[in-house]
Amino acid sequence: MSKNKKAVVVTAATLATTVFLSGCGLFGGEEKKKIDPPQDVTFMEDGEKLDENVTTDVDQDGKEAVEASVQTELYLIDKNGYVVSQTMALPKTESVAKQALEHLVANGPVQEMLPNGFRAVLPADTQVTVNIKDGTATVDFSKEFATYQKEDEKRILQAVTWTLTQFDTIDNVKLQMNGTPLEAMPVNGTPIGEELSRADGINVDHTDVVDITNTKAVTVYYIGGEEGEYYYVPVTRRVSNEFKDNITAIVNELVEGPAYASNLISDFQSDVKLLDTPKIEDGKVTLNFNESIYGSFEEKMVSEHLLNSLVLSLTEQPGVESVALTVKGEADVLTEKGDKLSEPVTRPEKVNTGSF
């Protein structure tokens, strides 16, 4: 395993990651709150009607122009083969879940929207229907679904599952093809089981795992892409059952860094340590670090990348809604922009918004 691949220097100046953080006074001293979305964008859950939450503007001729879109995370494949979310503004529709899957189809409506180095995950001409009931989305694919390359099989499972489970109405996913339930994938035979969920993992990394039966899965966010176009990549890793809490296990994985050949990086120094057992209360986890959390900064500052990776990773855990940082028990911690971390940091509405 590499120790964070520090040959790559990561700074917020090259990424402008502040769009990913909400609360904690990171924006001009504002108190804890979500960032307001652009005024011509609305956020919807699957099943909402077209005439709800529509924003309007007036054009130069005085005519009312309706502009409505839905910020949606599409899980695509990057140039290194990772399944990564990219948030895009899609036309408002009665079925945001179905629309999201349609934007995973190659040569479909997503084609002109793809970021550099990314590709869609579903075969061209694949048709989809989605039926949502009691938290489970049943997806039926047309026969074209069975034309994917076998190396994409697990990526497809992950992309479909994570794209759909971004919606509050969906926790689990079932797959069908031409109306017949799929017990295994049609090309390479990967077992599907009764239902898919985020618990099955994403970009699963078993590097250096000898006895998988004595481990548990956690998902952490490393940094992918290139300077000026960085983004966050979720990776599911196996950690020892000796860890009594997943919070400590996740912090240790971030400090250890991604696998050497992964083309991913971490902004955690290898000597970062938790000084106390993490405390969780009312959805807030409080972490007390040693001074190595400051990295190469001369002042008491933490990097935006480190903070983003930490918050994204920890809020994947059930019951964790925000993260508070202290260093040697003191709360006078700054971001690299000089803003005080006076309030807990909450997870952003969407990830990898392309605002860099």
Residue pairs with C-beta under 8 A, 6 or more apart in sequence:
1 207
1 208
1 256
1 257
1 258
1 259
1 260
2 257
2 258
2 259
2 260
2 262
3 256
3 257
3 270
4 255
4 256
4 257
4 265
4 266
4 267
4 268
4 269
4 270
5 257
5 258
5 260
5 264
5 265
5 266
6 265
6 269
8 227
8 265
10 223
10 230
10 265
10 267
10 303
10 305
11 303
11 305
11 336
12 18
12 303
12 304
12 305
12 335
12 336
12 337
14 227
14 228
14 230
14 356
15 228
15 230
15 304
15 305
15 356
16 355
16 356
17 230
17 304
17 305
17 308
17 356
18 26
18 27
18 304
18 337
19 35
19 348
19 353
19 355
20 232
20 304
20 308
20 312
20 348
20 351
20 353
21 304
21 307
21 308
21 311
21 345
21 348
22 32
22 33
22 34
22 35
22 345
22 346
22 347
22 348
22 349
23 30
23 31
23 32
23 33
23 34
23 322
23 343
23 344
23 345
23 346
24 32
24 341
24 342
24 343
24 344
24 345
24 346
25 31
25 32
25 339
25 340
25 341
25 342
25 343
26 335
26 337
26 339
26 341
26 345
27 35
27 339
28 339
29 339
29 340
31 343
32 322
32 343
32 344
32 346
34 346
34 349
35 348
35 349
37 43
37 71
37 349
39 55
40 55
40 57
40 67
40 68
40 69
41 55
41 69
41 70
41 71
41 89
42 53
42 54
42 55
42 68
42 69
42 70
42 92
43 53
43 70
43 71
43 349
44 52
44 53
44 70
44 92
44 96
45 96
45 167
45 168
45 169
46 95
46 96
46 97
46 132
46 167
46 169
46 170
47 94
47 95
47 132
47 169
48 94
48 96
49 94
50 92
50 93
50 94
53 68
54 66
54 68
54 92
55 66
55 67
55 68
56 64
56 65
56 66
56 67
57 64
57 65
57 67
58 64
58 65
59 65
68 91
68 92
69 89
69 90
69 91
69 92
70 89
70 90
70 91
70 92
70 93
70 96
70 99
71 87
71 88
71 89
71 349
71 350
71 353
72 87
72 88
72 89
72 90
72 96
72 99
72 100
72 103
72 166
72 350
73 85
73 86
73 87
73 100
73 162
73 163
73 166
73 350
73 351
73 352
74 85
74 86
74 87
74 88
74 100
74 103
74 104
74 110
74 163
75 83
75 84
75 85
75 104
75 121
75 158
75 159
75 160
75 162
75 163
76 83
76 84
76 85
76 86
76 104
76 110
76 114
76 115
76 118
76 119
76 120
76 121
76 159
77 83
77 84
77 118
77 119
77 120
77 121
77 152
77 155
77 159
78 84
78 117
78 118
78 224
78 225
78 231
78 233
79 117
79 118
80 224
80 262
80 263
81 155
82 203
82 224
82 233
82 235
82 264
83 121
83 155
83 158
83 159
83 162
83 202
83 203
83 234
84 118
84 224
84 231
84 232
84 233
84 234
84 352
85 162
85 163
85 166
85 234
85 350
85 351
85 352
86 115
86 118
86 231
86 352
86 354
87 350
87 351
87 352
87 353
87 354
88 103
88 110
88 113
88 354
90 96
90 99
90 100
90 103
91 99
93 99
95 130
96 167
97 130
97 132
97 137
97 164
97 167
97 169
97 170
98 128
98 129
98 130
100 163
100 164
100 166
101 122
101 128
101 130
101 139
101 160
101 163
101 164
102 108
102 109
102 128
103 109
103 110
103 113
103 120
104 110
104 120
104 121
104 122
104 159
104 160
104 163
105 120
105 122
105 123
105 124
105 125
105 126
105 128
106 119
106 120
106 121
106 122
106 123
106 124
107 120
107 124
107 125
108 120
108 124
110 120
111 120
114 120
115 229
115 354
116 229
117 225
121 152
121 155
121 156
121 159
121 160
122 128
122 141
122 145
122 148
122 156
122 160
123 144
123 145
123 146
123 147
123 148
124 144
125 142
125 144
126 141
126 142
126 144
126 145
127 141
127 142
127 144
128 139
128 140
128 141
128 142
129 139
129 140
130 137
130 138
130 139
130 140
130 164
131 137
131 138
131 140
132 138
132 169
132 170
135 169
135 170
135 171
135 172
136 170
136 171
136 172
136 173
136 174
136 195
137 164
137 170
137 172
137 173
137 174
138 173
138 174
138 175
138 176
139 160
139 164
139 173
139 174
139 175
139 176
140 176
140 177
140 178
140 179
141 175
141 176
141 177
141 178
142 177
142 178
143 177
143 178
145 177
145 186
146 177
146 186
146 187
148 156
148 187
149 187
150 187
150 188
153 185
153 187
153 188
153 190
154 190
154 204
156 185
157 185
157 190
157 192
157 196
157 200
158 200
158 201
158 202
158 203
160 173
160 175
160 196
161 173
161 196
161 197
161 198
161 200
162 198
162 202
162 234
164 170
164 173
165 171
165 172
165 173
165 197
165 198
171 197
172 195
172 196
172 197
173 195
173 196
173 197
174 181
174 194
174 195
174 196
175 181
175 182
175 192
175 196
176 182
177 186
182 192
183 191
183 192
183 193
184 190
184 191
184 192
185 192
198 219
198 316
199 217
201 217
201 219
201 236
202 219
202 234
202 235
202 236
203 233
203 234
203 235
203 236
204 217
204 235
204 236
204 237
205 235
205 236
205 237
205 238
205 258
205 259
205 262
206 212
206 238
207 237
207 259
209 215
209 238
212 238
214 240
214 241
215 238
215 239
215 240
215 241
216 238
216 239
216 241
216 243
216 246
216 249
217 236
217 237
217 238
217 239
218 236
218 237
218 239
218 246
218 249
218 250
218 253
218 313
218 316
218 317
219 234
219 235
219 236
219 237
219 313
219 316
220 234
220 235
220 237
220 250
220 253
220 254
220 309
220 313
221 232
221 233
221 234
221 235
221 308
221 309
221 312
221 313
222 232
222 233
222 235
222 254
222 257
222 258
222 262
222 264
222 265
222 266
222 309
223 230
223 231
223 232
223 233
223 264
223 265
223 266
223 267
223 305
223 309
224 230
224 231
224 232
224 233
224 263
224 264
224 265
225 231
228 356
229 356
230 305
230 356
231 352
232 308
232 309
232 312
232 351
232 352
233 264
234 312
234 316
235 258
235 262
235 264
237 253
239 249
239 252
239 253
240 249
243 249
243 252
245 277
245 278
246 317
247 278
247 280
247 285
247 287
247 314
247 317
247 320
248 274
248 277
248 278
250 313
250 314
250 317
251 272
251 274
251 278
251 287
251 310
253 313
254 266
254 268
254 309
254 310
254 313
255 266
255 268
255 269
255 270
255 272
255 273
256 270
257 265
257 266
257 268
257 270
258 264
258 265
258 266
266 309
267 295
267 303
267 305
267 306
267 309
268 306
268 309
269 292
269 293
269 295
271 290
271 292
272 289
272 290
272 292
272 293
273 289
273 290
273 292
274 287
274 288
274 289
275 288
275 289
275 290
275 328
275 329
276 288
278 285
278 286
278 287
279 285
279 286
280 286
280 319
280 320
283 319
283 320
283 321
283 322
284 321
284 322
284 323
284 324
284 344
285 314
285 320
285 322
285 323
285 324
286 323
286 324
286 325
286 326
287 310
287 323
287 324
287 325
287 326
288 326
288 327
288 328
288 329
289 325
289 326
289 327
289 328
290 327
290 328
291 327
291 328
293 302
293 306
293 325
293 327
294 300
294 301
294 302
294 327
295 302
295 303
295 306
297 303
297 336
299 334
300 327
300 332
300 333
300 334
301 333
301 334
301 335
301 336
301 338
302 325
302 333
302 334
302 335
302 336
302 341
303 336
304 335
304 336
304 337
307 325
307 335
307 341
307 345
310 323
311 322
311 323
311 345
311 346
311 347
312 347
312 351
314 320
314 323
315 321
315 322
315 323
315 346
315 347
321 346
321 347
322 344
322 345
322 346
322 347
323 344
323 345
324 331
324 341
324 343
324 344
324 345
325 331
325 333
325 341
325 345
326 333
327 333
331 341
331 342
332 340
333 340
333 341
334 340
334 341
335 341
